[in-house]
Amino acid sequence: MTKIVDQRPGTNGLRRKTSVFEGRKNYLQNYIQSLLSSMDLRDRQGCTMVVGSDGRYFSRTAIEVIVQMAAANGIGRLVIGHNGLLSTPGVSCIIRKIKAIGGIILTASHSPGGPGGDFGIKFNVSNGGPSPDTVMERIHQVSRTLEEYAICPDLRIDLSRLGRQEFDLENKFKPFRVEIIDSVEVYLQLLRNIFDFTSIKNLLAGSEQLKIHVDAMSGVMGPYVRRILCDELGAPANSAVNCVPLEDFGGRPPEPNLIYAASLVDAMKGGDFGFGAALDADGDRYMILGQNGFFVNPADSVAIMAANLSSIPYFRQHGVKGFARSMATSTALDRVAKAMKLALYETPTGWRYFGNLMDSGRCSLCGEESFGTGSDHIREKDGLWAVLMWLSIMASRKQGVEQIVREHWAKFGRNYYCRFDYEGLDPRAAFYLMRDLEAVISDKAFTSQKFAVGDHTYGVERADNFEYVDPVDGTVARNQGLRIVFTDSSRLVFRMSGCGGGNGATIRIYAESFERDPERHSRETQVVLGPLIAIALKISNIHERTGRRGPNVIT
């Protein structure tokens, strides 16, 4: 077998163009064998694993190969979602429920699907969360030297038939078992134990019915949205759109933001709906909109949830231990943590860092600026859980989305915040840009520098390359993003994204400015942050060095 040396996983597993998996001989098999071989043989023999996908093109083919290879590698039992479909939060939930050794999720998250799109393989470990760096490095090392893989090529399963299928294999004492399960049921039971379903049902189907509009973006969440929001919680069937999972997600990137969920934004601007949400392909990211298209920034969203946890039965029962956010996420959550006298952990980007905090009892709620929020009910970010959090808070406070947000700002202040994405950059150009920028901000003279833009003057308080020491196990994550903090608490962050899709490099620039005065809480975000963005462009020279005239996406 020809050696394959380009399978280093990114932040969320291995992600490549679908054509790479489909067209390069043994590319899929090499990575699956590496993943299985990275487990201790004694742990692997007879163990249970979960398998699911977001329904994108090539998933069914890949699941068939995974089943055949799992059987040949001594796995005892596979639990697979009906028709191969399981959301990422659903996989995390099932791993924890049945105490599986781990799970394989076939997803490239919010990236496009179809033959010309992206495909990904993610491995979640026994706590239900993404693989830690040590596991991903082990998989990568095996993948570079693999010479053969084990497979039972004649083994066939029917993904459409619910129930147990057993196979007697040569040299195996016990039959190999595959269980095709209802994709939604286990996850639904978990949500029932977290939220007051009666209260949400009264909101959605009572006399003062809140009209909602939820876009599943033709990803895996369609069946979940229909079953949970419509069948269980009483929202009318037409409240949910794009609920049939499609292999190409209907031809648009399944990314819940103001650009790709434009049809939701337009529907909300009409004023007929009081609550809107979009969910990404695998169900871990979300976007919330209020009446007339009022946009809730994800960093505000997690802060508002934190301030209202007392309205959720799960948190009343289990208590609140602490909060966490990725470094690039706005500091809105920090202000809530301070008011509640709770610990706040600032981590690198990547959900796996939150898992350690949760497993050790340090963290109850966490979030990332990239439309991801979650709690210790599972070890993944969870889009539909976030939707139910918002509906629960609205039911409890008897207020609309915009009123809740504005009252939160009035109490805690507003963190104006935005992100500029420069995608598809030449990797060498991006690397040298970040290297040179680090040299600029690391210079001792930089910390005494002042930047005048218009009538604003920003003095640098500190600047560094973010480094995280895990408070649980002491492991150190270096080079996690360049940050500049100004004397007025404004921040600039520069980060190279690590999704590893093989589509060039992405540099993200984040700008944040805090405003206490409620009279100044209704200004345009881009106007408020304009001076900071000007500083970011000046010190990075990103346009000159990349040949770009502006970012691909602003959120």
C-alpha positions in Angstrom: 0.0 0.0 0.0 1.4 3.4 -1.0 2.1 5.5 2.1 -0.2 8.5 2.7 1.5 11.4 4.6 -1.0 14.3 4.5 -3.5 13.2 7.1 -2.7 15.5 10.0 -6.1 16.3 11.6 -7.1 19.9 12.1 -9.1 21.5 14.9 -12.0 19.2 14.2 -10.6 16.0 12.7 -9.5 15.3 9.1 -11.2 17.6 6.6 -10.5 17.5 2.9 -12.2 18.1 -0.5 -14.6 15.2 -1.1 -12.7 14.4 -4.3 -9.6 13.5 -2.2 -11.5 10.9 -0.2 -13.3 9.7 -3.3 -10.5 9.8 -5.8 -7.3 8.9 -3.9 -6.8 5.2 -3.5 -7.2 4.0 0.1 -7.3 7.6 1.5 -10.4 6.8 3.6 -9.2 3.3 4.6 -5.8 4.7 5.6 -7.3 7.2 8.1 -9.9 4.8 9.5 -7.3 2.1 10.1 -5.0 4.7 11.7 -7.9 5.8 14.0 -8.7 2.2 15.0 -5.0 1.3 15.4 -4.4 4.4 17.7 -6.6 2.7 20.3 -5.0 0.1 22.7 -5.7 -3.4 21.3 -7.2 -4.5 24.6 -9.6 -1.5 24.7 -10.6 -2.1 21.1 -11.5 -5.8 21.3 -15.2 -6.3 21.7 -15.8 -2.6 22.4 -18.8 -0.4 21.3 -18.5 2.5 19.0 -21.0 5.0 17.7 -21.1 6.1 14.0 -23.1 8.9 12.4 -23.0 11.5 9.7 -24.5 14.9 8.8 -25.9 13.3 5.6 -23.4 14.9 3.2 -22.4 13.3 -0.1 -20.1 10.2 0.3 -21.3 9.5 3.9 -23.1 6.3 3.0 -20.1 4.9 1.1 -17.8 5.8 4.0 -20.1 4.2 6.6 -20.1 0.9 4.7 -16.2 1.0 4.7 -16.2 1.9 8.4 -18.5 -1.0 9.3 -16.4 -3.5 7.3 -13.1 -2.2 8.9 -14.6 -2.1 12.4 -15.6 -5.8 12.1 -12.1 -6.8 10.8 -10.4 -4.8 13.7 -12.3 -6.6 16.5 -14.8 -3.9 17.4 -17.8 -5.8 19.0 -20.7 -3.5 18.3 -21.5 -0.4 16.2 -24.4 1.9 17.0 -25.4 3.8 13.9 -28.1 6.4 13.3 -31.1 5.6 11.1 -30.0 6.1 7.4 -26.5 6.9 8.8 -27.8 10.2 10.3 -26.7 11.5 13.7 -26.0 15.0 14.8 -22.7 15.8 16.5 -24.5 16.5 19.8 -26.5 13.3 19.3 -23.3 11.3 18.9 -21.8 12.8 22.1 -25.0 12.1 24.0 -25.1 8.4 22.8 -21.4 7.8 23.6 -22.0 8.9 27.2 -25.3 7.1 27.5 -24.1 3.7 26.4 -20.5 4.2 27.7 -19.0 3.6 24.2 -15.2 3.8 23.7 -15.8 6.6 21.2 -17.6 7.7 18.0 -16.9 8.5 14.4 -18.7 11.5 13.0 -18.7 12.1 9.2 -19.0 15.8 8.9 -17.2 18.8 7.6 -19.4 21.0 9.8 -20.6 24.1 8.0 -18.5 23.5 4.9 -20.3 22.9 1.6 -21.3 19.3 0.6 -21.8 17.5 -2.7 -19.1 16.0 -5.0 -17.4 19.4 -5.3 -17.7 20.1 -1.5 -15.8 19.0 1.6 -15.8 15.8 3.6 -14.6 15.2 7.1 -13.9 12.5 9.7 -14.1 13.4 13.4 -13.3 11.0 16.3 -14.9 11.7 19.6 -13.5 9.9 22.7 -15.2 8.1 25.6 -16.3 11.3 27.4 -18.3 12.2 24.2 -16.0 15.1 23.3 -13.5 15.7 20.5 -10.2 13.9 20.6 -7.5 15.7 22.6 -4.3 16.7 20.9 -2.5 13.6 22.1 -5.0 11.3 20.4 -5.0 13.3 17.1 -1.2 13.2 17.1 -1.2 9.4 17.6 -3.6 9.0 14.7 -1.5 11.2 12.5 1.7 9.3 13.3 0.1 5.9 12.5 -1.3 7.3 9.3 2.1 8.2 8.0 3.6 4.7 8.3 0.6 2.4 7.7 1.3 -0.4 5.3 -2.0 -2.4 5.3 -5.5 -2.2 6.6 -8.0 -4.9 7.8 -11.4 -5.1 6.2 -14.3 -7.6 5.7 -15.2 -6.5 2.2 -18.3 -8.7 1.8 -20.1 -7.5 4.9 -23.2 -5.5 4.0 -25.6 -3.6 6.3 -29.0 -2.0 5.7 -28.9 1.5 7.2 -32.6 2.0 6.6 -33.7 -0.9 8.8 -34.0 -0.1 12.5 -32.8 -2.8 14.9 -30.0 -5.3 15.4 -28.0 -7.0 12.6 -25.5 -9.7 13.6 -22.7 -11.2 11.6 -20.6 -14.3 12.4 -17.0 -13.7 11.4 -14.2 -16.1 11.1 -11.9 -16.3 14.1 -14.3 -14.4 16.3 -15.9 -15.9 19.3 -18.8 -13.5 19.4 -20.9 -12.2 16.5 -20.2 -8.7 15.2 -23.2 -6.6 16.0 -24.6 -3.5 14.3 -27.6 -1.6 15.8 -29.4 0.9 13.7 -31.2 3.3 16.1 -33.7 6.1 15.9 -31.5 9.2 15.3 -33.4 11.5 17.6 -34.8 9.4 20.6 -31.8 9.3 23.0 -31.0 13.0 22.5 -34.7 13.9 23.0 -34.8 12.0 26.3 -31.7 14.0 27.4 -33.4 17.4 26.5 -36.5 16.3 28.4 -34.4 16.0 31.6 -32.8 19.5 31.0 -35.8 21.7 30.1 -39.3 22.4 31.3 -41.1 21.1 28.1 -44.5 22.2 29.4 -43.3 25.8 29.7 -41.8 25.8 26.2 -45.0 24.1 24.8 -47.2 26.9 26.3 -45.0 29.5 24.7 -45.1 27.8 21.2 -48.7 26.5 21.2 -50.5 28.4 24.0 -53.0 31.2 23.6 -50.3 33.8 23.2 -48.5 31.6 20.7 -44.9 32.7 19.8 -44.5 32.3 16.0 -41.1 30.8 15.3 -39.1 30.1 12.1 -36.3 27.5 12.2 -34.0 26.7 9.3 -32.4 23.3 9.4 -30.3 24.2 6.3 -30.9 20.8 4.7 -28.5 19.2 7.1 -28.9 16.5 9.7 -31.0 18.6 12.0 -34.2 18.4 10.0 -35.5 15.2 11.7 -34.5 16.6 15.1 -36.3 19.9 14.6 -39.5 18.3 13.3 -39.6 15.7 16.1 -38.6 18.0 19.0 -39.9 21.5 18.1 -43.0 20.5 16.1 -44.1 17.0 17.4 -43.0 17.4 21.0 -43.3 21.1 21.7 -46.3 21.9 19.5 -44.8 24.4 17.0 -46.8 24.3 13.8 -45.2 22.1 11.1 -44.6 25.1 8.8 -42.4 26.6 11.6 -39.5 24.5 10.4 -38.0 24.8 6.9 -35.3 22.9 4.9 -35.8 19.8 7.1 -35.0 17.1 4.5 -31.3 16.3 4.7 -29.7 16.7 1.3 -26.2 15.4 0.2 -25.3 18.9 -1.0 -27.4 20.9 1.5 -29.4 22.4 -1.3 -26.3 23.9 -2.9 -25.5 26.4 -0.2 -22.9 26.2 2.6 -24.8 24.9 5.7 -23.4 27.7 7.9 -25.8 29.6 10.2 -24.8 33.2 9.7 -26.3 36.3 8.2 -24.9 35.6 4.7 -25.7 31.9 4.2 -29.0 31.9 6.2 -30.2 35.0 4.2 -33.6 33.4 3.6 -34.1 33.2 7.4 -33.0 36.8 7.8 -35.5 37.9 5.1 -38.3 35.9 6.7 -37.6 37.5 10.1 -37.4 41.0 8.7 -41.0 40.7 7.7 -42.0 40.9 11.3 -44.4 37.9 11.4 -42.1 35.8 13.5 -41.0 36.5 17.1 -38.1 34.0 17.1 -35.8 32.7 14.4 -32.9 30.2 14.3 -30.7 28.4 11.9 -28.7 25.2 12.5 -25.6 24.0 10.7 -25.0 20.7 8.9 -24.1 18.6 11.9 -26.2 20.5 14.5 -23.5 21.9 16.7 -23.7 25.6 15.6 -26.7 27.9 15.6 -27.8 31.5 15.0 -30.6 33.3 16.9 -32.7 36.2 15.4 -35.4 38.2 17.1 -38.4 39.9 15.5 -37.7 42.1 12.5 -34.3 40.3 12.1 -32.7 41.4 15.3 -29.3 39.6 15.3 -27.9 38.0 18.5 -24.2 37.9 18.5 -23.0 34.4 19.6 -20.8 35.9 22.3 -23.8 37.8 23.7 -25.9 34.7 23.4 -23.7 32.6 25.8 -23.5 35.6 28.3 -27.3 36.0 28.3 -27.7 32.2 28.9 -25.3 32.5 31.8 -27.2 35.3 33.4 -30.5 33.4 33.1 -29.5 29.8 34.1 -31.9 29.9 37.1 -34.8 29.6 34.6 -33.5 26.1 33.5 -34.4 23.1 35.7 -31.1 21.3 34.8 -29.0 24.1 36.3 -31.3 24.6 39.3 -30.8 20.9 40.1 -27.1 20.6 39.3 -25.9 24.0 40.3 -23.5 26.3 38.3 -19.8 25.6 38.7 -18.1 28.1 36.3 -18.0 29.4 32.7 -15.5 29.1 29.9 -15.0 30.8 26.5 -12.4 30.6 23.7 -9.9 33.4 23.8 -11.2 35.0 20.6 -14.7 35.2 22.0 -15.8 38.5 23.4 -15.5 39.2 27.1 -19.2 39.6 27.7 -19.3 36.2 29.5 -16.5 37.4 31.9 -18.8 40.2 33.1 -21.6 37.8 34.0 -19.1 35.4 35.7 -17.8 38.3 37.8 -21.3 39.4 38.9 -22.1 35.8 39.8 -18.7 35.3 41.6 -17.9 32.3 39.4 -14.7 31.2 37.7 -14.1 32.2 34.1 -11.7 30.1 32.0 -10.2 31.5 28.8 -9.2 28.6 26.4 -7.8 28.1 22.9 -10.3 27.5 20.1 -11.5 23.9 20.0 -14.2 22.3 22.0 -11.8 19.6 23.4 -10.4 22.2 25.8 -13.8 22.7 27.5 -14.2 18.9 28.0 -11.4 18.7 30.5 -12.9 21.6 32.5 -16.3 19.9 32.5 -15.0 16.5 33.4 -13.2 17.9 36.4 -16.3 19.8 37.6 -15.0 23.3 36.9 -17.3 24.4 34.1 -21.1 24.3 33.5 -21.5 26.5 30.4 -19.1 27.5 27.6 -19.1 29.1 24.2 -17.1 30.1 21.1 -17.6 33.1 18.9 -18.2 30.8 15.9 -21.9 30.3 16.8 -21.2 27.4 19.2 -22.5 27.1 22.8 -22.9 24.2 25.1 -23.0 22.9 28.7 -21.9 19.9 30.7 -25.0 17.9 29.6 -22.7 16.6 26.8 -19.2 17.3 25.6 -20.0 19.1 22.3 -21.5 22.4 21.3 -25.2 21.9 20.8 -27.3 24.1 18.4 -30.8 22.8 19.2 -30.0 22.8 23.0 -29.1 26.5 22.5 -32.5 27.1 20.7 -34.3 25.5 23.7 -32.3 27.6 26.1 -33.5 30.8 24.4 -37.1 29.6 24.2 -36.9 28.7 27.9 -35.6 32.1 28.9 -38.3 33.8 26.7 -41.0 31.7 28.4 -39.6 32.5 31.9 -39.1 36.2 31.3 -42.2 36.7 29.1 -40.1 38.9 26.8 -39.0 39.0 23.2 -35.4 38.4 22.0 -34.5 42.1 21.5 -35.9 43.1 24.9 -33.9 40.4 26.6 -30.7 41.4 24.9 -31.1 45.1 25.5 -31.9 44.6 29.2 -28.7 42.5 29.4 -26.7 45.3 27.9 -28.2 47.8 30.2 -27.2 45.7 33.2 -23.7 44.4 32.2 -22.7 46.8 29.4 -22.4 46.0 25.7 -19.4 44.3 24.0 -19.3 45.5 20.4 -17.7 42.7 18.5 -17.0 41.5 15.0 -14.9 39.0 13.0 -13.2 39.5 9.6 -12.4 36.2 7.8 -9.7 36.2 5.0 -10.2 32.7 3.5 -8.3 30.7 0.9 -5.0 32.5 1.5 -1.6 31.2 0.3 -0.5 29.2 3.4 3.1 30.5 3.1 1.9 34.1 2.9 -0.4 33.6 5.8 2.4 32.0 7.9 4.9 34.8 7.3 2.3 37.5 7.9 1.5 36.0 11.3 5.2 35.5 12.1 6.0 39.1 11.2 3.0 40.5 13.1 4.1 38.5 16.2 7.6 40.1 16.0 5.9 43.6 15.8 3.7 43.1 18.9 6.4 41.3 20.9 8.8 44.3 20.6 9.1 46.0 24.0 8.4 49.4 22.4 5.0 48.2 21.2 3.4 48.1 24.7 4.0 51.9 25.0 2.6 52.7 21.6 -0.5 54.8 21.0 -2.7 54.7 17.9 -4.7 57.7 16.9 -7.6 57.1 14.5 -10.0 60.1 14.0 -10.9 61.3 17.4 -10.0 58.0 19.1 -6.6 57.3 20.7 -5.9 53.7 21.7 -3.0 53.0 24.1 -1.6 49.4 24.1 -1.8 47.8 27.6 -0.4 44.4 26.7 0.2 42.2 23.7 1.1 38.5 23.4 0.8 35.2 21.6 -1.9 33.4 23.7 -0.7 30.4 25.6 -3.0 28.1 27.6 -2.0 26.0 30.6 -4.7 23.4 31.2 -5.7 23.8 34.9 -6.6 20.1 35.0 -3.6 18.2 33.6 -1.0 21.0 33.2 -0.7 20.5 29.4 0.4 23.6 27.5 -1.1 24.8 24.2 1.1 27.5 22.6 0.7 29.8 19.6 -3.1 30.1 20.0 -3.5 33.5 18.6 -2.0 37.0 18.7 -3.9 39.4 20.9 -3.6 43.1 21.7 -5.4 44.6 24.7 -5.8 48.3 24.9 -6.1 50.5 28.0 -9.8 51.0 27.5 -10.3 47.1 27.5 -10.7 47.1 23.7 -9.1 44.1 22.0 -7.7 42.9 18.7 -7.1 39.2 18.0 -5.4 37.6 15.0 -5.7 33.9 14.5 -4.9 31.4 11.8 -7.8 28.9 11.6 -6.9 25.2 11.8 -9.8 23.3 10.2 -7.4 21.7 7.7 -9.7 21.6 4.7 -6.9 21.8 2.2 -8.4 25.0 0.8 -5.6 27.4 1.7 -5.2 29.2 5.0 -7.7 31.4 6.8 -6.7 34.4 8.9 -9.4 35.7 11.2 -9.2 39.2 12.8 -11.5 39.9 15.8 -12.2 43.4 17.2 -14.0 44.1 20.5 -14.9 47.3 22.3 -16.8 47.7 25.6 -19.5 50.3 26.1 -21.1 50.8 29.5 -23.4 53.8 28.6 -26.9 52.5 27.6 -27.3 55.7 25.5 -24.6 54.3 23.2 -25.9 50.7 22.9 -27.7 51.1 19.6 -24.8 52.2 17.4 -23.7 50.3 14.3 -21.1 47.7 15.2 -18.9 48.5 12.2 -19.0 52.2 13.0 -17.9 51.6 16.6 -15.2 49.1 15.7 -14.0 51.0 12.6 -11.0 52.6 14.3 -9.9 49.3 15.8 -10.2 47.6 12.4 -8.1 50.4 10.8 -5.4 49.7 13.4 -5.6 45.9 12.7 -5.2 46.5 8.9 -2.3 48.9 9.4 -0.2 46.8 11.7 -0.8 43.5 9.8 -0.6 44.9 6.3 -3.0 42.1 5.4 -4.3 43.7 2.2 -0.9 44.5 0.8 0.6 41.1 1.8 -2.3 39.0 0.5 -3.4 41.0 -2.5 -6.9 41.1 -1.0 -9.1 44.2 -0.9 -11.2 43.0 2.0 -12.4 40.0 4.0 -14.4 37.2 2.5 -16.9 37.2 5.4 -17.7 39.7 8.2 -19.7 38.4 11.2 
